[in-house]
Amino acid sequence: MGLFSKRKTIYLDNAATTKVDEAVVKEMLPYFSEKFGNASSQHLVGQEAKRGLEESRDIIASSINAKRDEIIFTSGGTESNNLVLKGLFFHPDNKNNPSSNSAEFEGHRKNHIIITKIEHDCILNTCKWLETQGAKITRLDVDSKGFINLNELEKAITPKTLVVSIIHGNNEIGTIQDLSAIEKICHEKGTYFHTDACQSYTKVPIDVKKQNLDFVTLNSHKIHGPKGVGALYIKNNIKITPLLHGGGHEKGLRSSTENVSGIIGFAKAVKIASNSNVKYMNKLRDKLIEGILNKIPNTQLNGAEGDKRLCNNINICFNDVEGEAIGGYLDSYGICSSTGSACASHSLDPSHVLTAIGLSHAQINSSVRLSISKFNTEEEIDYVLDVLPKIVEKLRKISPLAKVN
């Protein structure tokens, strides 16, 4: 096979977004043309849409062992994450309302939020903005595999800590945090716990009752559902202030006519997700990781290993080569990859996640993320393992970094 041989597209950027499953598309179609009504309308067409909306809510609630009225539909993970942090911070019951200057509340304000240095950009940037509104933010370090130190978390929580927000499965390096251990510390200290589970949802078991979770962010387009749809689990009796004010949709917490067709697709994607798909992706992931590390010298895996890593995530340092160059060559072969989070691809700054786990600037620049799905095949993985070593070898021959080292 020649170095510049072309073949069909091999999509290995599923952490950015996934192909919508054909079964999902089929399920959505009637809600564009036949059951197209506004779910708030009282006539038959509106009530058909309402029925589909609530059946979808049941499916998503059941998937994490929640109650149906604990699920709020949103436009995606970014909105859900913003809703949790801002909604808690600005709720009057928090006695942290910036408009209140009453001295009697001064000692009772909860204005402290704890996150990690490897959160998604929407958490990091929300917290950066909340700092301008009076919030105090603690950003926890992680170790070389991407795990938080539970003792450091415990020490960081104070009487003013409002919420701890820690990503479940990291979008760049795939590291899976221990939600039960984190929850226990948070609740013993009297603070809420939120997790962004956009990458882990349907890949790692989530049970909001057994794990005693307060808030969970979910989304559709990472699991073969449509884009622009997400959900937020809010444990009953926790009060937050909505971001959007309008007609009082979604229990008054998210006004805006519901994206019924998208929600139908989201629920179908959840319904057809299976443990067998997870096992299959694990198999392909391990084959790709082992093949790369065995065939290409001077490489290293970024993040955790085995069952502590998301089943679809591979992130590798190809030392002495620019990751962007590898990605460009892979693209010429029809192989889609990523050199970081697609959500921040416009930025020239080095990955904050890879920085947090202690990689040097050169190592960060040499890193490539490959993320698989249930639609990938072993033949595709074999093809990548045939092409990728040749690409790295070629680039190292012309790399000034390789010559120096």
C-alpha positions in Angstrom: 0.0 0.0 0.0 1.6 3.3 -1.1 2.1 6.1 1.4 -0.5 8.3 -0.2 -3.1 5.6 -1.0 -6.6 6.8 -0.6 -9.6 4.9 0.7 -13.0 5.6 2.3 -13.3 7.9 5.2 -12.4 6.4 8.6 -14.0 8.6 11.3 -12.0 8.6 14.5 -13.1 11.8 16.0 -16.2 10.5 17.9 -15.3 12.5 21.1 -16.1 15.6 19.0 -19.4 14.3 17.6 -20.8 11.1 16.4 -22.7 9.9 13.3 -26.4 9.9 13.9 -27.7 6.4 14.0 -30.1 5.5 11.1 -32.5 4.2 13.7 -32.4 7.6 15.4 -33.1 9.4 12.1 -36.1 7.1 11.4 -37.5 7.7 14.9 -37.2 11.5 14.4 -38.8 11.8 11.0 -42.5 11.8 12.0 -41.9 14.7 14.3 -40.9 16.9 11.4 -43.9 16.2 9.2 -46.7 14.4 11.0 -46.3 15.0 14.8 -44.8 18.4 14.3 -46.9 20.3 16.9 -45.8 22.5 19.8 -45.7 20.3 22.9 -47.4 23.1 24.8 -50.5 23.2 22.4 -53.7 21.6 23.6 -54.9 20.3 20.3 -54.3 16.8 19.0 -51.1 17.5 17.0 -49.7 19.3 20.0 -50.6 16.5 22.4 -48.9 14.0 20.1 -45.7 16.0 20.3 -46.2 16.2 24.1 -46.7 12.5 24.4 -43.4 11.9 22.5 -41.6 14.4 24.7 -42.7 12.9 27.9 -42.0 9.3 26.7 -38.5 10.5 25.9 -38.1 12.0 29.3 -39.0 8.7 30.8 -36.4 6.9 28.8 -33.6 9.3 29.7 -34.7 9.3 33.4 -34.8 5.6 33.5 -31.3 5.3 32.0 -29.8 6.9 35.1 -32.4 5.7 37.6 -33.9 9.2 38.0 -37.5 10.3 38.3 -39.0 11.8 35.2 -39.5 15.2 36.8 -35.8 15.4 37.6 -34.9 15.6 33.9 -34.8 19.1 32.2 -34.2 19.2 28.5 -31.6 21.8 27.2 -29.7 22.6 24.0 -26.7 20.5 25.1 -23.9 20.1 27.5 -22.8 23.7 27.5 -26.2 25.0 28.5 -26.7 22.4 31.1 -23.3 23.1 32.7 -24.0 26.9 32.7 -27.5 26.3 34.1 -26.1 24.4 37.1 -23.4 26.8 38.1 -25.1 30.1 37.4 -28.5 28.8 38.6 -27.1 27.8 42.0 -25.0 30.9 42.4 -27.7 33.4 41.7 -30.6 31.6 43.4 -31.9 33.7 46.4 -32.0 30.7 48.7 -28.3 30.5 48.4 -28.2 33.9 50.1 -25.6 34.7 47.6 -27.6 37.1 45.5 -25.2 39.9 44.5 -28.2 42.3 44.6 -28.6 41.6 48.3 -26.5 43.9 50.5 -28.1 42.8 53.7 -25.4 42.4 56.4 -27.3 39.6 58.1 -26.6 37.4 55.1 -22.9 38.2 54.9 -21.7 35.2 57.0 -24.0 32.8 55.3 -23.1 33.4 51.6 -21.9 30.4 49.7 -19.8 31.8 46.9 -17.1 29.1 46.6 -17.1 26.7 43.7 -14.6 23.8 43.2 -13.7 22.5 39.8 -10.7 20.7 38.3 -8.1 22.0 35.9 -9.3 19.4 33.3 -12.9 20.5 33.0 -14.5 21.2 29.7 -14.1 24.8 28.5 -17.7 25.6 29.2 -17.1 24.9 32.9 -13.8 26.8 33.0 -15.2 29.8 31.2 -18.4 29.9 33.2 -16.4 29.9 36.4 -14.1 32.6 35.0 -17.2 34.8 34.4 -18.7 33.9 37.8 -15.5 35.3 39.4 -16.4 38.7 38.0 -19.7 38.3 39.9 -18.1 37.6 43.2 -17.5 33.8 43.1 -14.4 32.3 44.5 -13.1 29.4 42.4 -10.8 26.6 43.4 -9.2 24.6 40.5 -8.0 21.3 41.7 -4.8 19.7 40.3 -4.8 16.2 38.9 -2.1 13.6 38.7 -0.3 12.4 35.6 -3.2 10.1 34.7 -5.8 12.8 35.2 -7.3 11.8 38.6 -8.1 14.2 41.4 -6.6 13.7 44.8 -9.6 13.0 47.2 -7.7 14.4 50.2 -7.1 17.7 48.4 -10.8 17.9 47.5 -11.8 17.3 51.1 -9.4 20.0 52.3 -10.6 22.5 49.7 -14.3 22.4 50.8 -15.2 25.1 53.2 -18.5 26.2 54.8 -18.9 28.6 51.9 -18.5 26.0 49.2 -21.7 26.0 47.1 -21.0 23.2 44.6 -18.2 20.9 43.4 -18.2 20.3 39.7 -16.0 17.5 38.3 -16.1 16.0 34.9 -16.9 12.2 34.9 -15.1 11.0 31.7 -12.6 13.5 30.4 -13.1 14.5 26.7 -9.4 14.7 25.9 -7.7 11.9 27.8 -10.7 9.6 28.7 -9.9 9.4 32.5 -13.0 8.4 34.5 -13.3 9.8 38.0 -14.8 7.9 40.9 -18.2 9.6 41.4 -19.2 7.7 44.5 -16.0 8.6 46.3 -16.4 12.3 45.4 -20.0 12.4 46.3 -19.4 11.0 49.7 -16.9 13.8 50.5 -19.1 16.5 49.1 -22.2 15.5 51.1 -20.3 14.9 54.3 -19.1 18.4 54.0 -22.6 19.8 53.1 -22.0 20.8 49.5 -23.7 19.9 46.2 -22.0 17.7 43.6 -22.4 18.1 39.9 -20.7 16.0 37.2 -20.5 16.7 33.5 -21.2 13.2 32.0 -21.4 14.2 28.3 -18.6 11.9 27.3 -19.3 9.0 29.7 -23.1 8.8 29.3 -24.2 5.3 28.1 -20.5 4.2 28.2 -20.1 4.1 32.0 -23.0 3.2 34.3 -24.6 6.2 36.1 -27.1 5.6 38.8 -28.1 8.9 40.4 -29.7 7.2 43.4 -26.9 4.7 44.2 -24.3 7.3 43.6 -26.3 10.0 45.3 -25.7 12.6 42.7 -27.2 16.1 42.8 -26.7 17.2 39.2 -25.7 15.4 36.0 -25.1 16.9 32.6 -26.0 14.7 29.6 -26.0 15.2 25.9 -27.1 13.6 22.6 -24.6 14.1 19.9 -21.8 12.1 21.6 -24.0 9.0 21.6 -25.2 8.9 18.0 -28.1 11.3 18.6 -28.7 14.7 17.0 -26.8 17.9 17.8 -28.4 20.7 19.8 -30.1 18.5 22.4 -29.0 17.8 26.0 -30.5 17.2 29.4 -29.8 18.1 33.0 -30.6 15.9 35.9 -31.5 18.0 39.0 -32.3 16.1 42.2 -35.8 16.9 43.5 -36.1 19.8 45.9 -32.9 21.5 44.8 -33.6 25.0 43.6 -31.8 26.9 40.9 -32.5 30.1 39.0 -33.2 29.6 35.2 -31.0 31.2 32.6 -33.9 31.7 30.2 -37.1 33.3 31.1 -40.2 33.0 29.0 -43.2 30.7 28.8 -42.2 28.5 31.7 -41.3 25.4 29.8 -39.5 22.5 31.6 -40.9 23.2 35.1 -40.0 26.9 34.6 -36.3 26.1 34.5 -35.7 26.3 30.7 -38.2 28.4 28.8 -38.2 27.9 25.0 -40.3 25.7 22.8 -38.9 22.2 23.2 -36.9 20.7 20.4 -39.3 17.7 20.2 -37.7 16.0 17.2 -34.3 16.3 18.7 -35.4 15.0 22.0 -37.1 12.1 20.3 -33.8 11.3 18.6 -31.9 11.7 21.9 -34.1 9.2 23.6 -33.8 6.7 20.8 -30.0 6.9 20.9 -30.2 6.2 24.6 -32.6 3.3 24.1 -30.4 1.5 21.6 -27.1 2.1 23.4 -25.9 -1.2 24.8 -23.2 -2.8 27.0 -22.2 -4.9 24.0 -21.3 -1.7 22.1 -19.2 -0.7 25.1 -17.3 -4.0 25.1 -16.8 -3.8 21.4 -15.4 -0.3 21.6 -13.1 -1.4 24.5 -11.8 -4.1 22.2 -11.0 -1.7 19.4 -9.6 0.9 21.7 -7.1 -1.6 23.3 -6.1 -3.0 19.9 -5.4 0.5 18.6 -3.5 1.6 21.8 -1.4 -1.6 21.9 -0.7 -1.5 18.2 0.5 2.1 18.3 2.7 1.6 21.3 4.2 -1.6 19.9 4.7 -0.4 16.3 5.8 3.2 16.9 8.8 3.8 19.3 9.0 6.9 21.5 5.3 7.2 22.1 3.2 7.3 25.3 -0.5 7.0 26.2 -2.0 10.1 27.9 -4.5 9.4 30.6 -5.6 6.3 32.5 -5.6 2.7 31.4 -8.2 -0.2 31.2 -11.5 0.2 32.9 -10.5 3.6 34.3 -10.5 5.0 30.7 -13.5 5.7 28.4 -14.0 2.8 26.0 -13.7 5.0 22.9 -10.7 7.3 23.8 -7.1 7.1 22.7 -4.7 10.0 23.2 -1.1 9.4 22.3 2.1 11.5 22.4 4.2 10.9 19.3 7.4 12.5 20.6 9.5 14.7 18.2 6.6 15.1 15.7 4.0 17.8 15.5 0.5 16.4 16.1 -1.0 18.8 13.6 1.3 17.3 10.9 0.2 13.8 11.8 -3.4 14.9 11.7 -2.9 16.4 8.3 -1.3 13.2 6.9 -4.1 11.1 8.4 -6.6 13.3 6.8 -5.0 12.7 3.4 -5.6 9.0 3.9 -9.3 9.7 4.8 -8.7 9.2 8.6 -10.3 11.8 10.8 -8.5 12.6 14.1 -8.1 15.4 16.5 -5.1 17.2 18.1 -7.3 18.3 21.0 -10.8 19.2 21.9 -12.9 20.2 18.9 -14.7 22.7 21.2 -11.5 24.7 21.5 -9.9 24.0 18.1 -10.0 27.7 17.3 -7.5 28.4 20.1 -3.7 28.3 19.6 -3.1 27.8 23.3 -1.8 24.4 24.4 -4.4 21.9 25.7 -5.2 22.8 29.3 -5.9 19.1 30.0 -2.5 17.9 28.8 -0.9 20.8 30.6 -2.6 19.8 33.8 -1.3 16.2 33.7 2.3 17.5 33.5 3.2 17.2 29.8 5.8 19.5 28.3 4.8 22.0 25.6 6.6 19.7 23.1 4.7 16.7 24.3 1.4 18.5 24.1 2.2 19.6 20.5 2.9 16.0 19.6 -0.3 14.5 20.9 -3.2 13.1 18.8 -6.6 12.0 19.9 -8.3 9.1 18.2 -11.8 8.4 19.4 -13.8 5.4 18.1 -17.5 4.4 17.9 -19.6 1.4 17.5 -19.6 2.0 13.8 -15.8 1.5 13.4 -14.5 -1.9 12.3 -11.4 -4.0 13.1 -10.4 -3.6 9.4 -10.4 0.2 9.9 -8.2 -0.2 13.0 -5.8 -2.4 11.0 -5.6 0.2 8.3 -4.7 2.9 10.8 -2.1 0.7 12.3 -0.6 0.2 8.8 -0.6 3.8 7.8 0.2 5.6 11.1 3.7 4.2 11.7 4.7 5.2 8.1 3.4 8.7 8.7 5.3 9.1 12.0 8.5 7.6 10.5 8.4 10.0 7.6 7.8 13.0 9.7 10.5 12.1 12.2 13.0 11.9 9.3 12.4 15.5 8.5 11.7 16.8 12.1 14.4 19.1 13.6 13.2 17.9 17.0 14.1 14.3 16.3 17.5 15.3 15.0 18.2 17.3 18.1 17.1 14.4 20.4 
